[in-house]
Amino acid sequence: MTIRVVTDSTCDLPAPIVAEYGITVVPCYVNMADKSYLDGVELTREEFYERLPRCNPPPTTSAPGIKTFVQVYEQLAAEGASEIISVHISAKLSNIVNVARLATQATDVVLVTAIDSGQLTIGTGLSALEAARAATAGRSMADIAAQVKEKATRVHTVAFADTLEYLRRSGRLSQFQYILGSLLKIKPLLTMHNDVIDMDKTRTRKRALEWLIDTVSDMGPLEELILVHTHAPEQAEALRQQAQHLLPAGKPTLAIDVTPALGAHLCPGTLGFTCVTAHAE
């Protein structure tokens, strides 16, 4: 029995991890003024974030098509996959998991289980990685799916953005909300857990950073803590220094530069954490 793992490019898993576990990453599309690019294949993070502030019209994103997923699943079956688990960004944020589910119905070559991670960026990646590790250990599909879903209940993403502008561009805010927030110089505070998205606000960067640290501190003991940012490595490193007391002992802390497929809806300089809380005793 060989179970393979598929995810999408919003997962933000580092390439060495993808290669080590044989995870298949299906790229989304990032649509800019000149053309559509395959996320992470035809457009680098450096190129995207350098162009983002000047991009007119604003970039948009789109999901891979059903045919793309069918081709991926059938190729993996041809390579020997007996079953496939396909783990994707929350349906609250993208249609990708729904497309994957339709693709599972469009092929009778291999049995595919599509799962909504209830998360974004590396939060989705951690679910895909959990599936890959369980598959490598020889677990059954039922056990893998249960393990992924259990871990997802312990994954939290918290972040703040410097401006509301990019959320407005992407249609996540009404014009009234944007005008009011801009007049007050509001910085949106974003949280996601178990497929639930919340947005609060504060008026200073200092308070936003304090909110990040306080929010993660209140979660209790952590199994993992990963920094996420939109092409702001120096700011991410400064945040790492502030959060030293929160880092799980003996665990390396990744800093993830968020993929263009998500960065299109956020502003450069967005900072945050993806956390996995420890198992309850």
C-alpha angles and dihedrals in degrees: 000000000000118000116190128197126225127186137159132256094260087074093085093208111163113252095243091057092047090052095044094055098033093240115171113222116200110205122231122215125258109199116205131171095273103039149325117278131200104243112248092001108064099016126048124211090244093054093045099048092044090056098037101086091052098039111124119207094030116253119263132197134220137189125250112262128256090253090057092055092045090053091049093048093046092047090053089049089052088053091055106273111154092189137003133213113202114198120190149174117282115286086228087071105030143013092230098105091049090052089049090051091052089050091055088059092047096062130059095180097089138009111251128189113200117202132192107222092202086224146082138226113359089352086073089041092056090055091050090048091050088054092049093049091049091048090050088052089056098250120161121253091253091053093045093051091048091048092050093049092048093052091047089062088062098047119100130177120199126176145149132215127212094225142020092222098098094044087053092049091052092051095249091122133044118238089250093053090048095050093046093046093047093051089052092042089234122185112208117232111207130197132177128186132153092354092307119122122199130181125197129165145223134180105228136052090226091057091045091055091048089050091053093052094043093048093051092043090056091057092073125219114008131214092194138006120190127181117227125193142158103243096310105120096159092051090046091053091050089052090049089056091052091050099048092116091057098053116111109248115260095005121119112234117226123210111210122203100211116242120253090246087071099025089066088073097042133059126251108267097036109153135192151117139261108209135187113204119220122258112273111254 
